């Protein structure tokens, strides 16, 4: 296995055929689309993500690239998808494509801590230690910015990635020392079972109004399950409850990009527009729910109540 990633996936065993979780929370918008009309079959990016991880674990890197590129077409800037794609390219010894994928990952809100580490290691391999140093600085900044909502586990991952990259840089001695070997990454890919457990745990946190804990658990579920619209919807919901409206908007739009008929995300996006003072767009979301819910649905009625209270 390529030395850049030979430790990156220890303990990961994602099952490519596992289904995405059913939405579990009570309330107006959490669920999927029981009332939505049938649509033509679409490629499932979450299934492609999980198949790609399984292929990486089997050291079938070209197959992994194929699946993960398909997943990335659905969400081009997703941090977890681009991180996994970078690992697949690294395994296939395609350093330039790996660098591009890791760089995309580091720009995402859900960038795994290992993305900066792996990008730095690729830069070292390409003879650009100065750029690897920039990734070490980026990790230091991320550690400093890691607040209560970020959490101790995430802070530990960032610190481990920072320390490993610092060690790799320390071993690079000009002019022609061999490239540094990586230690373990600070972000192991969790299994589908772990993702489903995190999803259920997060829903329980929502029902207790523990939104920061719920966000962290949904983030763990996303790492395992990939680009799933229910998970993205709930990441938007918990972000909104924590006052992070811009993040919530991005999550809802990502969920609706994957599933334009998702009732929960359609409702919650309307509620977000009300919080942002944009009643016209909230009415547009209500009209969309009128189209989706031919016989009425809880999401439509809940958003209508929000609009009535705001007017």
Residue pairs with C-beta under 8 A, 6 or more apart in sequence:
1 59
1 91
2 90
2 91
2 92
2 93
3 181
3 182
4 87
4 90
4 98
4 118
4 121
4 122
4 125
4 182
5 56
5 87
5 90
5 91
5 118
5 182
5 185
6 182
7 182
7 183
7 184
7 185
8 87
8 114
8 118
8 182
8 184
8 185
8 187
8 188
8 189
9 53
9 56
9 57
9 87
9 188
9 189
10 184
10 188
11 188
12 53
12 57
12 188
12 189
12 190
12 191
13 57
13 191
14 50
14 53
14 54
14 57
14 189
14 190
14 191
14 192
14 224
15 50
15 54
15 191
15 192
15 193
16 47
16 50
16 51
16 53
16 54
17 47
17 50
18 50
18 192
18 193
18 196
20 44
20 46
20 225
20 228
20 230
21 195
21 196
21 199
21 200
21 221
21 225
21 228
21 230
21 231
22 31
22 32
22 230
23 30
23 31
23 32
23 203
23 230
23 233
23 234
23 264
24 30
24 199
24 200
24 203
25 31
25 203
25 206
25 207
25 234
26 207
28 264
28 267
28 298
28 299
28 301
28 302
28 303
29 233
29 237
29 263
29 264
29 265
29 266
29 267
29 268
29 271
29 299
29 302
30 203
30 230
30 233
30 234
30 237
30 264
31 230
31 263
31 264
32 229
32 230
32 259
32 262
32 263
32 264
33 259
33 261
33 262
33 263
33 292
35 263
35 292
35 293
35 294
35 295
35 297
36 261
36 262
36 263
36 292
37 261
37 292
37 294
39 261
43 70
43 74
45 70
45 71
45 73
45 74
45 75
45 81
45 226
45 227
45 258
46 71
46 225
46 226
46 227
46 228
48 67
48 68
48 70
48 71
48 226
49 67
49 68
49 71
49 80
49 81
49 84
49 225
49 226
49 227
50 192
50 225
50 226
51 67
52 63
52 64
52 65
52 66
52 67
52 68
52 71
52 84
52 85
52 88
53 64
53 84
53 189
55 61
55 63
55 64
55 67
55 88
56 64
56 84
56 87
56 88
56 91
59 91
61 88
61 89
61 91
61 92
62 92
64 84
64 87
64 88
64 91
65 85
65 88
65 89
65 92
68 81
68 84
68 85
68 88
69 85
71 78
71 81
71 85
71 226
71 227
72 78
72 81
72 82
72 85
74 227
74 257
74 258
75 81
75 227
75 254
75 257
75 258
76 104
77 104
77 107
77 108
78 108
78 110
78 227
78 254
79 104
79 105
79 106
79 107
79 108
79 109
79 110
79 111
79 112
79 115
80 105
80 110
80 112
80 222
80 223
80 226
81 226
81 227
82 101
82 102
82 104
82 105
82 108
82 115
83 101
83 102
83 105
83 111
83 112
83 114
83 115
83 118
83 187
84 189
85 101
86 98
86 99
86 101
86 102
86 105
86 115
86 118
86 119
86 122
87 98
87 118
89 95
89 97
89 98
89 101
90 98
90 118
90 122
95 122
95 125
95 126
98 118
98 122
99 119
99 122
99 123
99 126
102 115
102 118
102 119
102 122
103 119
105 111
105 112
105 115
105 119
106 115
106 116
106 119
106 135
106 138
109 247
109 250
110 219
110 222
110 223
112 157
112 187
112 223
113 139
113 142
113 154
113 157
113 158
113 160
113 161
113 185
113 186
113 187
114 157
114 161
114 185
114 186
114 187
115 187
116 135
116 136
116 138
116 139
116 142
116 161
116 162
116 165
117 135
117 139
117 161
117 164
117 165
117 182
117 185
117 186
118 182
118 185
119 132
119 135
120 131
120 132
120 133
120 135
120 136
120 165
120 168
120 169
121 132
121 165
121 168
121 180
121 182
123 129
123 131
123 132
123 135
124 132
124 168
124 169
124 172
124 179
124 180
125 179
129 169
129 172
132 165
132 168
132 169
132 172
133 169
135 165
136 162
136 165
136 166
136 169
139 158
139 161
139 162
139 165
140 162
142 158
143 155
143 158
143 159
143 162
146 154
146 155
146 158
148 212
149 212
149 215
149 216
149 242
151 212
151 216
153 216
154 216
156 186
157 186
157 187
158 186
159 186
160 184
160 186
161 185
161 186
161 187
164 182
164 183
164 184
164 185
164 186
167 180
167 183
168 180
168 181
168 182
168 183
169 180
171 177
171 180
172 179
172 180
187 223
189 223
189 224
190 198
190 220
190 223
190 224
191 224
192 224
192 225
194 220
194 224
195 220
195 221
195 222
195 223
195 224
195 225
196 221
196 224
196 225
198 217
198 218
198 220
198 221
198 224
199 217
199 218
199 221
199 225
199 231
201 217
202 213
202 214
202 215
202 217
202 218
202 221
202 234
202 238
203 214
203 234
205 211
205 213
205 214
205 217
206 214
206 234
206 237
206 238
211 238
211 241
211 242
212 238
212 242
214 234
214 238
215 235
215 238
215 239
215 242
218 231
218 234
218 235
218 238
219 235
221 228
221 231
222 228
222 231
222 232
222 235
225 231
227 254
227 258
228 258
229 255
229 256
229 258
229 259
229 262
229 265
230 255
230 262
230 264
232 251
232 252
232 254
232 255
232 258
232 265
233 251
233 252
233 255
233 262
233 264
233 265
233 268
235 251
236 247
236 248
236 249
236 250
236 251
236 252
236 255
236 265
236 268
236 269
236 272
237 248
237 268
239 245
239 247
239 248
239 251
240 248
240 268
240 271
240 272
240 275
245 272
245 275
245 276
248 268
248 272
249 269
249 272
252 265
252 268
252 269
252 272
253 269
255 262
255 265
256 262
256 265
256 266
256 269
259 265
261 292
263 289
263 292
263 293
263 297
263 299
264 299
266 285
266 288
266 289
266 292
266 299
267 285
267 289
267 299
267 300
267 302
267 303
269 285
270 281
270 282
270 284
270 285
270 286
270 289
270 303
270 306
270 307
271 282
271 303
271 306
273 279
273 281
273 282
273 285
274 282
274 306
274 307
274 310
279 307
279 310
279 311
282 303
282 306
282 307
282 310
283 307
285 303
286 300
286 303
286 304
286 307
289 297
289 299
289 300
289 303
290 300
292 300
293 299
293 300
